[in-house]
Amino acid sequence: LPPGLLHIGLILGVTMKRRLQFPSSTRRRPARDTATRRTAGKNDEPRQMLVIAGFLKCGTTSLFSHLSQHPEICGSTVKETGFFVPTEEIRRERWHPFPPLRFEDGWPAYTSYFRDANRPVWLEATNYVRFPASAENLRLLCPNAKLIFLVRNPLEQAMSAYRFRQLVGTLSHRLSFEEYVERESKVGPHLIFGMGDLVLCQYTRFLEPFFAAFPSSQLK
C-alpha cells in the first residue's frame, strides 16, 4: 500500500465498522427561551421535513435528485438553502451566493423554498454537518424533521474531494493525491470551504451535535 494512503488512514482516525453511538449525556436538549421562540415562530411545521444534512462528496446531490422525483416529495427550489446555518458562519465562510433567506426570518420565509404545498413531504439538502449550530436551529424550527446523513469509506471520500477540487480549478492537476493529503494534513482549514476535506471525513465528530438535538429515531 502506498505510504500516502497509509498516511490518510492515520489522519482520518475513523473506521466505517464503528457504530455511531454517543453517551446519553450528549442528548440533553437546551431549553428554548422566549427570544428564540419569537425568532423562530411557532414550533408547528405543517409538513414532514426531510433534510439530507451531509456529508461532502457522499452522494447527497444524487439522493436529493432521486427523492425529489417522488410524487409525495417536494424538493426545495434550491438544493442547498443554507437556511439553518447561523448568519455569522455564512459570513465567515464567505458563502456565495449569500443565502437571501435565513433562520432569523422564521418559518414563513423557509416555506417559500417549496412550491408545491400539497405534497406531504418537503426535502432539502444542505451540508449542515459543517455547522454545529445548525442542529439546534433545525430542532427549534423543525423538531419533527427526519435527517439523513450519507457517509462512505473515508479514503474514497478523500479521493473524490481531490478529484472535485481539480475539476473546479481549486487544486492544481500537477498535485498528486499523496501531496494533496500531505498538504491538507498541514494547512488545516480549507481556504474555500472553511475546513479541510480530510477533517470532514471524521464523521463522529460532526454528528454529535445532531444526536444531541434530535432523538435517534429521527436520524438515519
N, C-alpha and C positions, 0 to 999 in steps of 0.2 A: 504494500500500500504506500503510495507516495507520501513523503513527510508532510506536505501541505495538507493532505486530507486528515492525517493523524492530528495535526495541529488544530484543525477545525473541531474535531471531537472534543479536544481538551477545552477549547474556548467556549463551546456551546454549553457543556456541562449538563446536558439533558438527555433523556432516553425516551423513545416512544413507548417502551414497555411499561413505564411507570404510570400508575393510575394517578389522576389529578385529584388529590384529596387534600383538604385543608382542615386545620383544627377548628373545633366548634366555636372557639373564641373569635374567629375572624368573621363569623356570620352575624354578629350583633349589628343591628341597623341603627344609625344615628337618628335621634329624634328630629322630627320635622317641625321647624319653628314657624311662627306666624309670617315672618318676612318672606320665607321661601314659599309658603302657600300662596301669598299674593303674587309672587313672581311666576310660579308655575301654573297657576289656575287650578280649577277643580281636578281632583285626582280621580277622574272617571272617564277614561278614554272610551269612546263608543265603539271601537273596532278592536279586533285582536291584532296586536302588533307583533311582527316577526322581524327581528333585527339580526342580520349577518354582521357580527362585530369584529371579525378578523379570521385569520392572520394574513399578513402581506405575502403575496405570491403563493397562496394556497388554494386558489380556485374560487375566490369569492365572487368575482365578476361572472364567471360561468354559471355558478349556482344562482346568482341573482337573475340572470337572463332566463334560465330554465324555469325557475319558480314563477317569474312574472308572467309566463305564458299560461299558467293555470287559471281556469275561468273564475275561481273564487279568490284569487290573489291580485291585489292592486299594487304593482311596483311603483316606487316613488319616481317622479319625473326626472330627478337627478339621483343617480345611484348612490353617491356619497353626499348626503345632505350636510353632514358635519354639524347638525343641529344641536347635539348634546355636548359638543366639545366646548369647554369654557372659553370665553372670548379672549382672555389673556393668553391662553395657549395657542389659539389660532394666530394671534399677532406674533407671538414668539417664534412660531414655525413658519411665518410668512406664507400662510396658506393662500394659494392663488388658483382660481379667483376667490376673493373673500366671501364666505357664505352670506347671502343677503338676509337670511333669517336665522335667529339664534335662540337658544334656550330661554333667554330673558323675555322673548316675545310671546311665550306661552303656547298652549295647545292650539288655539285657533290659527296661529301662524304656521305651526307644524302641519296641520291638515291641508294647507294649500299645496303641499307637495304630492297630494294624492287626488287624482282627477275623478276616479270612479268611486264615489262614496257608497255605492250599493254593494260593493264586494266586501265580504265579511272579514278578510284578512288584508292588512296593509304591510308592505315589505320595503325595507331599505337595507343598504349595505355600506356602512362606513367603518373604517378600521379603528373602531373606538378603543380597542385594547391598547393603543399607543397613548391614550389619555386616561389615567386612572380616575380622574374626577368625573368622567363621562358616565361611569357606572352609577354614581349617586344621582346624577341628573336624570338618567333614564328611569331610575326607581321612583323618583319624585313625580315625574310626569306620566310614566307608563308602568305602573307597578305590576301589571299583569302581562307584560311583554315576555315573549319567548325569544331567547338569544341563542344563536348558532355560532360556534367557533370552529373554523376549519384549520386543521394542523396537518403537517406532513413530516416525513423524515427530514430532520434539520439540515442534513447535508444536501439533500435535493433542493430544499428551500433556499439555501445559500447559493447554490449553483444557479437557480432560477433568477434570484435577485441580481447576481453577477451578470447574467446574460441580458436581463432587462435594462440595467444601467448602461450597458454598451449599446443596446438598441436605441435608447432615447438620447444617447450622446452625453451622458453624465459620467461616463467611465471610458477611458482610452481602450481601444481594441488591442493595443500593444501590451496591456497589463494582463499577465497570466492570472489564472484563478488562484494559484498559491500566493502570488504577490498581492492580490485583492484581499485575501484572508489575512495576510500579514498586516496590510495597511489598516483594515477595519479593526483589527485587534489592538492597534496602537493609537489611532486617531480618535477613537471613541465615537461621540455623536456624529451622525452623518450630516454633511453640510446642507443637504436639501430636506431630508425628512426628519431631522431633529434627533435621530438616534441611529446607531449603527445597525446595519442589516443583520449582523450576527446577534446583536442584543435581542432583536425581535424573535429569534429562534428559542429564547428561554421562556417557553410557554407558561410554566407555572408562575413565574414572577408577574406576568401581565394578566393572568386570570384571577389572581387573588382578590382584587377589588370587586370583581363581578360576583364571585362566590360569597363575598361579604354582604353585597347589596341585595342579592336575589336568592331564593331557595333553589336547591339543586334541581328540583323538578322543572324549573323554567330554563335550565341551561343544557344545551346539547353540544 
